[in-house]
Structure formats: C-alpha cells, structure tokens
Amino acid sequence: MQSVDSPPVTLTLECVDSATIRFEITNAGSTDTALPLGSALANGRKYLLNGLNLRMKPSNGNGTDYNYWPRHYPVAIGGRLDQWFQAFPAGASYRMSAKLEDFWGFNGHDTFPRGVELSLRWTMSAETPKSLFPLVFWTGTLISNTCTAP
C-alpha cells in the first residue's frame, strides 16, 4: 500500500574507485514510510536486495544491465522467503558499497572498464502482507545519477 502523499525517495551513485561504487537511497520527504528492499531468507538470517541493476554504458555504444547478486547470495533457495520491509523515516538514508563482482553476468573482471558511464536502476515492489496491514510503504523505480569509472 502506497501513501497518497508518497514521499520522494532518491537514489544517488558515486564512483569510488576502479572497483567500487557507493550508492544511497534517501527519504527526502517530510513523512515516514517503509521500503520493500527485497527478501528475508530463513526467518531473517539473510537479507537479499531485489531489483537492483547496474547499467554500464561505454562512450561508443548502448548500455548493458547487470543484476545485483553478490557471490555470498545463495544459488538456490530451499526454505522460507519473506518480503523485507525496512522502516524509512523522513530524512533517513540507507547507504552501501558494491564491487563489480557483486553484479551477476559481468564475467571475469574485477575493475570497471575505464571511462564507462555507470548508473543504477532499483525497482521496489511488493504486495501488502496481511500480517502487516495497514503498512504504508513506497514502491516505484529509482534511477540514479551517472558517474564515470576512473
């Protein structure tokens, strides 16, 4: 369930070095909400971000998208999987770093290609869990700014 006065949620990206990006989501609104960040595995023993994609665009071509799925994420899931909602008060931010190897499908490189333009797209969606009704949460797709890999 999304609030009618849904707060603006922003996503910013920073190219830290040739192997690392840092991104931050911010509740820039004046009201509290929650975010469906992904899935909780095994009653909350492990949390998995869902819907986060990295776009790499070389200066001479089209972009290619890579899904966030770090190597420590399970290959197969054989247990309880619940939606992960994170409280997101007004003015709050959630920040994390990622390496190129955290994005599935990018083969054999441990650094970003020099000069490639990077951006993130994060789609957050969920159904309102009956046990949490009337939970107010934000859904939508966030698109970050771009940065250039050094």
Secondary structure, 3 states (H helix, E strand, C coil): CCCCCCCCEEEEEEECCCCEEEEEEEECCCCCEEEEEEEEECCCCEEEECCEEEEEECCCCCCEEEEECCCCCCCCCCCCEEEEEEEECCCCEEEEEEEHHHEECCCCCCCCCCCCEEEEEEEECCCCCHHHCCCCCCCEEEECCCEECC
